[in-house]
Amino acid sequence: MKAAISIFIFLISAGMAVLYLVNVKELQVVSTIEKQPQFICGTYSISPPLDEKATVGKQLFKVNCAACHKLHSKSTGPALRGIHQRYTTVDIIKFMRNDFSSTIKYTDERGYKCTSFPNLSDQDIQSILLYTH
């Protein structure tokens, strides 16, 4: 009887040890995934790290643009992801200064008009464009 109890205790202990090791391995796999970005079909599964100017642009975007614009979808204003591919930097700067010689139209089909941003320097606008890249 003592031998059966000893074998039972050994099997329970061994089973708990196996469950513990499996759990530790799963945690190691999860922590490895969280630390390193995974590339899927040539794209990031998480956002790529921003350089210093793009980080400044992100903050400027949040303060000046995010009330009306989103990066990936239309809001009050159009989505701004890739805006530099549709318009030149010079036209974007003119537009943000309400210089009507810009080729960008100033009102949309609903009649909304973009606010002027005289407080932003050309370098600030270029930082925003780096972020919206």
N, C-alpha and C positions, 0 to 999 in steps of 0.2 A: 504493500500500500504506500509506504514511504517512497519507493522508487517511482510509482505512478504520479505522486504529488510532485516529486522533483522534476520529472519529465514535463508535466503540465506547466509548472512555474518556468522551466527553461523555454518551452515553446511560446508562452505568453511574453517573456522577456525578449526573445529573439524577434517575435512579431512586432513588438513595440519599437525595437531598434531599427528594423527594416522600415517601418512607417516614418520614423524620425529622419532617417537618411534620405528617403524619397522626398520628404518635405523640404529638407535642407537643399537638395539638388534643385528642386523647383524654384526655390527662392533665389538661388544663384543664377539660374537661367533668366528669371524675371529681372534681377538687378543688372545683368549684362545687357539685356534688351533696352532698358531704360537709359543706360549710359551712352549707348552708341546709336546714332541714327541709322535706320535701315533704308536702303534705296529700293524703290519699287518702280519698275518700268521707267527708269531714268528720272524719277521725281523723288522729292523728299517725302518721307512719311511723317516727318515733323518739320517745322519751319527751319530753314537754314539760319545759321548764326548771322547776325547783322554786323557790319563793320561800324566804326565810330560815327561816320557821317550819316549812315542809314539809321543808326540808333537815334541820333539827333532828329533826323527826319521823321521817325516814328513818333517822337514826342511832339514835334511841331504839327504833325498830322492830327494827333489826338486833340490838341488844343485848338487848332484852327479849322480843320476840315471834317473831323468825324461827326460833327453835328448834322451835316448834310450828306456826307459821302461814306461809303463803305469801300473796302478794297475789291471784293469779289462780286458784289451785287448792287443793283440800282437801289437807291434810297430816294431822298428828296432830290439829290443830284446823281449823276451817273457814277458807275463803279470806276475807281481810279487805278486799278491794277493795270499796268502797261500803258498808261496815258501817254508816256513819252514815245510810244510806238505809233500813236495816232497823230500826234502834233509835235512840232519842234519845241525845244526848250525856250527859244526866243518867243514863240507864240504863247506858250504857257505863262511866261513871265509877264508879257503884255496883257494877257487876259486877267491875270491876278491883280494887275494894277489898273484895271478897267480902261486900258488903252484900246480903243475901238478899231485900231488898225490890225489887230489880231485876226487870224482866220477862224478862230473858234467862235461859234455862235454864243451869244450872251444870254439867251433865254431858251427854255425848252418848250415843248408842246403845251405845257401847263402854264407857261408864263413865268416860271421861277427864274430868278436871275442870281448869279453867283455874286457873293459879297466881295468887295474890293479888300485887298490886304496890303495897304501901304506900309504896315509895320514889319513885313517880312522882307529881308534882304534877298538879293539874287542868290546868294549862297544858301540861305534858308530854303528857298524854293527848290534849289538843286538837291538839297538834302532830302526834302520831301519826295522828289522824283526818284532818288536812289532807293528810298523806302518802298515806293509804289512800283518799282521795277518789276 
